[in-house]
Amino acid sequence: MKLHFYKYQGTGNDFVILDNRDGHFDASRTDIVKQVCDRRFGIGADGFMLLENTPGYDFKMVYYNADGNESTMCGNGGRCLVAFAHKMGVFENETTFLAIDGGHEASIKDGIVYLKMIDVNEVEQNEQFSWLNTGSPHYVKFVNNINEFPVFEEGKAVRYNERFTAQGTNVNFLEKIGENEIFVRTYERGVEDETYSCGTGVTAAAIVASYSGFNSPVKIKTLGGDLSVGFQAKANGGFENVYLNGPAVLVFEGNIEV
């Protein structure tokens, strides 16, 4: 089978995308997804996405982790798919699309994608860490000297601890680096490694940072580049109008035999 694909990256978080609006790709072929995402024997990517049609929205986002399993919402993936849909002429400036966590709004201007995330209704706050769902589950912890922090080792230990091992969680470490700015590093489940950036992760980190005096929008530095996250606190707790903003870039397109 020959697949025509597009490779996108959003602050270093990279994805293989197929235009599947005609339904030519069998979404159950997780073996192909895993093969394509393999960095030695395939194209190489943190995730794999399908652009599909769905009633009531401009398009549907179907997302798989690099391990081949369909997964929860991916923020950087969502931004990349919005940029791809824009390239394919699906919408002009603003769009609505359906993802696994529900409907989303987005717009694109001057190469920056503004993606509305789901509302966050609850944040679990402990002495050592916070935990919340921003479309995907995230453990968030402040650390010192983040450049030297052992993200892989510490992240893996949390992801596979007694509480999280069954369903998994993404693990984020953050440090204040400037005025209303944080540096975020993330261990992602499904990839099972540190990635250059995680959209739902930086969203979670920005919300947790707001409890320490950071104001919306929070500036975010990741290994792969810069993002920002805006939000509004609800009067009765939680957060709404949560936006993940940043670039999404076409790297190349091509064909692969699978």
N, C-alpha and C positions, 0 to 999 in steps of 0.2 A: 504494500500500500504506500502510495506517495502522498505526503502531506505538505501543503504549502503553509508556511508558518511566518510569524512576525515575532521578533525578539525585542522586548521593551525593558527599560529599567527606570525605576523611580528611586533616586538617591541610593543607587547601588543594589537595590532589591530587584532582581531580574526575573523575567517571566517569558515563557513561550505562549503565544496567543494564536488560536485558530478562529477564523471566521466560520462559524458553524450555523449560520442562519438558514442554510439549506438542509441541515441535518445529516451531512455526509459522514461525520465522525461519530462513531458509536461511543457514547459517554460512559459506557460500562467497561471500556478497554483501559482499565487502570494500569495494566502491564505496559501498554504503549506510553502512557503518561510517565511512568517511572523511567522507562528507557529514554525517552526524549529529554527528561530533566537531568539525566546522568551526565556529569561533567567530563567523564572520560570516554564514554561509549555513546553519547547522544549529543544534543545541542548544549545542554547545561543550563540550569535555571533553578531558582528557589521555588518556583511554582509554575503551574500550567493553567491556562484559562480558555474558556470557550465563550465567544460572543454569539448569543442566540436570540431568537425572537420570543416574545411572550406577550399575551394580551394586556393592555392597560399601561404599558411602559414602552419606552423607546427600544430597550433591549434587556436581555437577561445576562447576568454574570454567573458562570459556573466555574468554581475555583477548586484546584487540586494542589495539595502539597507535593513536594518533590518525591515523597515516598509513594506516590500514586493514589493516595486516599483523598476523596473529596473532603474539603475542610470547611471551617467556619470563615467568617469574613476576613479578607485581607485588605487593609487600607491602601497600601502602596499598589497592590494589584488592582484595586478599584480605580485608582487614579490612572494607572496605565491603560486599563480597559476603556475608560472614558476618553483618553487621548486617542486610542485606536478607533473607537466608534466615531469620533470626530473626523479622523483621517478617512474613514470609509464613507463619510457623508451621511451618517445616521442622524446627526443633529447639527445645528449651526453654532449656537453659543451656550444654550442651557439644555439640560436633559434630565430625565428621570429613568432609573433602571431598577431592576429587581435583583437582589442578591439573596443568599441563604438566610440572612438575618432580617430581610424585609426590604421595603422600598427605600431608595436613596435619591437625593437631588445632587446635581453637580453642574459646574460651569467651567469653561476654559477661556483664558485670556492671556495672550503673550507668552504661551508655553507653560503657564501655571494652571494647574487643575485645582479647583476648589470643591472638595467632596464633603457633603454633609453625612456625618456618621449617625448611628442610632443614639437615642437618649441614654444616658447612664442613670439608672434609678437608685443604685446602691453601691457604696464603696465600703468594703470591709477594711477597717484600720486597726492594725495591731502595733505593738511597741516596736517590732523589728521590720515590719513590711506592711504593704497594703495589697488588696486583691479586688479586682473589678472586671466587668465584662464590657468591652467596647466594640462588640461584634465578635470578638474572640476573647478567651480568658487570659488575664494578665496578672502576674505577681510583680510588684514594683517595690524597689528598695533603694534608699539613698546610700551612697558609698563615698569614700574618699579616694583620691588618686585614681580616678576611673581609667586613665590611660594605661595603668599597670595592673588593673584589676583582672583576676582570672575568670573572665566571663564564661568560658566554656565549662570549666570544672565546677564553678559555683552554680551556674545555670542548670547544668545537667543534674546536679545533686538535688536541686529543688524540683525540677521537672519529674524526677523519678522517686521523689520521697513518698512516704506512706499516704499522704493526703492526695497527691496529684497524679500518682503513677497510672491509675486506671484510665482517666480521661485526658490527662496531660494538661499542662499550662505553659504559656510563654513566660519567660522570666526576664525582667528589665531591671537594669541598674542605672542610676542617674546621679549626676553631680551638678551643683550650681557652678557655672563658669563665667557668668556675667550678669549684667542688669536684666532681670527677667529672662534669662537664658539658661538652658540646661543642656548637658551632654548625656545622651542616652545610648546605651549598648544593650543588645537583646539576644538572648538564646531562644530560638524558635523551635517549638515542637513540630514534628513533621519533617523539618529540615534536619533537626537534631544537631544543630551547630549554631554558632553565632552568625548572624547575617549582617550585611552592611547597614541595614535599616529595616524597621518594621513599623508600618503605618498605624495599625491598631495599638502597637506598643508605645509609640511616642504619644499617641492620643491618651492612653492610660497614664503615662508618666506626667503629662502636662496637667491632667486633672488632679493627680495626687500632689503635684507641686503646688497647686492652688491652695491646698491646706497649709502650706508653709509660706504663704504670702505672695506667691507669683500671680500676676494678673493676666487676663486674656487680652490679646493673644500671647501665648508663651512661645518664645523662639527656641527652636530645637536644633542642636547639632548632632549628627550621626556620623558614623565612619564613611558613609556614602554621600553626605551633603547636608544641606540645610532645609528645614521644614518649619512650619508654624502651625499651632493648634489654637483655635478660638472656641469659646464656650460661654454659656450663661448659667449661673447657678439658679436652680429652682427655689422658690420661696419655701417649699415643704421638703427640701433636700433633693439631691441628685442634680443632674446637669442636662441642659437642652441646647439646641442650636450649636451642636458640636461640629466643628469644621476642621478637616485635615487639608492643609494647603502646601503645594510644592510642585516641582517639575516632574514630567513624565516624558521620556525620550525614546524614540524609535532607534534601535541599535542597528538592526539589519533585518532583511527578510530573505527567505530561501525555500528550498524544498528538501525534504528528508525522506528516505525510503525506510519504512518500518515493517 
